[in-house]
Each structure stands twice: as structure tokens, then as C-alpha cells.
Amino acid sequence: MKTLELYGTASCPYTREVREWLEWRRCDFVEYDVEVDPEAFQRMCAATGGRRTVPVLVEDGRVAQVGWQGRGCVVARGPGE
């Protein structure tokens, strides 16, 4: 069974759309809000080479997708920056 992680923010409508899509497909996933979770923010930046665009979908430790249908939100700064 594959492991899915969704990195996003509460204010990003595209994060919401990916979450709804995953739920509709009945996928099990773990979601992280990178605006409030500094460790998740660091993991997302490390996985994407420093990109700050959300949502980010990680499948089995590899970035599967950045953004949603060509759109995304930019996280201006991480928690505590």
C-alpha cells in the first residue's frame, strides 16, 4: 500500500481541492499544514528543492505533484521565520 502525504495550507483553495479529490478516491493520506508545522515545512522544502508552492503531494517519499491543475499558492515564509 502506498503512503501519501499532502503538504498544504488551510488558506490555499488548491490544497482543499486535492484533499477533496483524495477523499473522493478514498485514498488514505496524511496532511500537513506547512504554515503552522515547522518540521513539515522543512520536509516539504527539502523534497521540492526549496520550492514554496503548495499543495505538494508526496507518494512513497517522492514528490508526485506540486500544485493542482497548473495552479498553486506560494507560502511566503515558514513558521518561525
C-alpha positions as MATLAB code, in Angstrom:
seq = 'MKTLELYGTASCPYTREVREWLEWRRCDFVEYDVEVDPEAFQRMCAATGGRRTVPVLVEDGRVAQVGWQGRGCVVARGPGE';
ca = [
       0.000    0.000    0.000;
       1.398    3.368   -0.984;
       1.951    6.146    1.519;
       0.558    9.559    0.554;
       1.415   12.852    2.228;
      -0.269   16.147    1.397;
       1.594   19.351    2.257;
      -0.515   22.479    2.065;
      -2.094   25.335    3.971;
      -5.527   25.981    5.428;
      -5.923   29.099    3.279;
      -4.989   27.536   -0.083;
      -8.033   26.567   -2.175;
      -5.932   24.166   -4.251;
      -4.899   22.257   -1.128;
      -8.604   21.898   -0.370;
      -9.265   20.631   -3.903;
      -6.505   17.991   -3.674;
      -7.810   16.896   -0.264;
     -11.337   16.533   -1.659;
     -10.012   14.617   -4.691;
      -8.063   12.211   -2.473;
     -11.081   11.714   -0.217;
     -13.345   11.119   -3.243;
     -10.899    8.456   -4.446;
     -10.893    7.008   -0.898;
      -7.134    7.326   -0.580;
      -5.514    7.175    2.824;
      -3.208   10.145    3.319;
      -1.586   12.291    5.979;
      -1.993   16.050    5.678;
       0.434   18.665    6.968;
      -0.203   22.415    7.250;
       3.176   23.960    6.475;
       2.157   27.386    7.813;
       1.870   26.032   11.363;
       4.163   22.977   11.353;
       7.849   23.973   11.011;
       9.061   20.384   10.599;
       6.563   19.737    7.804;
       7.631   22.988    6.132;
      11.271   21.860    6.217;
      10.410   18.391    4.840;
       8.386   19.953    2.013;
      11.209   22.356    1.098;
      13.774   19.540    1.191;
      11.608   17.315   -1.016;
      10.912   20.048   -3.594;
      14.377   21.600   -3.744;
      13.291   24.677   -1.805;
      10.047   25.378   -3.636;
       7.357   27.021   -1.532;
       4.364   26.246   -3.733;
       1.527   24.212   -2.234;
      -0.128   21.804   -2.460;
       2.588   19.165   -2.645;
       1.632   15.517   -2.913;
       4.327   13.029   -1.881;
       3.906    9.358   -2.724;
       6.178    6.822   -1.035;
       8.733    9.524   -0.198;
       8.864   11.023   -3.713;
       7.218   14.195   -4.945;
       4.360   13.141   -7.191;
       2.871   16.577   -7.780;
       3.401   20.242   -6.973;
       0.327   22.427   -7.344;
      -3.055   21.341   -8.639;
      -4.053   21.518  -12.300;
      -1.334   24.059  -13.013;
      -2.188   26.255  -10.031;
      -0.830   26.655   -6.534;
      -0.332   29.004   -3.626;
       3.054   30.335   -2.539;
       3.938   30.102    1.133;
       5.640   33.424    1.816;
       7.577   32.133    4.802;
       7.664   29.158    7.055;
       6.613   29.019   10.700;
       9.049   30.871   12.903;
      10.877   32.616   10.034;
];
